[in-house]
Amino acid sequence: MLKEDNMFTKIVNYCKACYNELAHETTWPTGRELTHSAMVVLSASLVIALVVFAMDSVFRFIMTGLYSIGN
C-alpha cells in the first residue's frame, strides 16, 4: 500500500510542478509576436511550395521532351 501511495504522490507532485511552470515560469508570446511568427511560417511555406512547383514543372518539361524523342 505504501508503494502505491508513493507513486500517487509522485504523480501529483509532477502535475503540480507542470502547472507551476506553465502558469508562472513560462514566458508566453504576445499577440503581435505570435502574428509575426505565423506570417513568417506562412511566407516560408509559400516560398517552398513555389520552389517545389518550379522544380516539378522543369522536371516534367524535361521528361516530356525525352519521351517525345523516344517515340
C-alpha positions in Angstrom: 0.0 0.0 0.0 2.9 2.3 0.8 4.3 1.9 -2.7 1.0 2.9 -4.3 0.8 6.0 -2.1 4.3 6.9 -3.1 3.6 6.5 -6.8 0.4 8.6 -6.4 2.3 11.3 -4.6 5.0 11.4 -7.3 2.3 11.8 -10.0 0.5 14.6 -8.0 3.8 16.4 -7.4 4.7 16.1 -11.1 1.3 17.6 -12.1 1.8 20.4 -9.6 5.3 21.2 -11.0 4.0 21.2 -14.5 1.2 23.6 -13.7 3.5 25.9 -11.8 5.9 26.0 -14.7 3.2 26.7 -17.3 1.3 29.2 -15.2 4.2 31.1 -13.5 7.5 30.5 -15.2 6.8 30.3 -18.9 7.1 33.4 -21.0 4.2 33.4 -23.5 4.5 35.4 -26.7 2.4 38.5 -27.2 -0.3 38.6 -29.8 1.9 40.7 -32.1 4.8 38.2 -31.8 2.5 35.3 -32.5 1.1 37.0 -35.6 4.6 37.8 -36.8 5.7 34.2 -36.3 2.6 32.9 -38.1 3.3 35.3 -41.1 7.0 34.1 -41.3 5.8 30.4 -41.3 3.2 31.2 -44.0 5.7 33.1 -46.1 8.3 30.3 -45.9 5.7 27.7 -46.7 4.6 29.6 -49.8 8.2 30.1 -51.0 9.0 26.4 -50.5 5.7 25.4 -52.3 6.7 27.7 -55.3 10.2 26.2 -55.4 8.8 22.6 -55.4 6.3 23.6 -58.1 9.0 25.1 -60.3 11.2 22.1 -59.9 8.3 19.8 -60.7 7.5 21.8 -63.8 11.1 21.8 -65.1 11.3 18.0 -64.4 8.0 17.4 -66.3 9.2 19.6 -69.2 12.5 17.6 -69.4 10.8 14.2 -69.1 8.2 15.1 -71.7 10.9 16.1 -74.1 12.9 12.9 -73.5 9.8 10.7 -74.0 8.9 12.5 -77.2 12.4 11.9 -78.6 12.0 8.2 -77.9 8.7 7.9 -79.9 
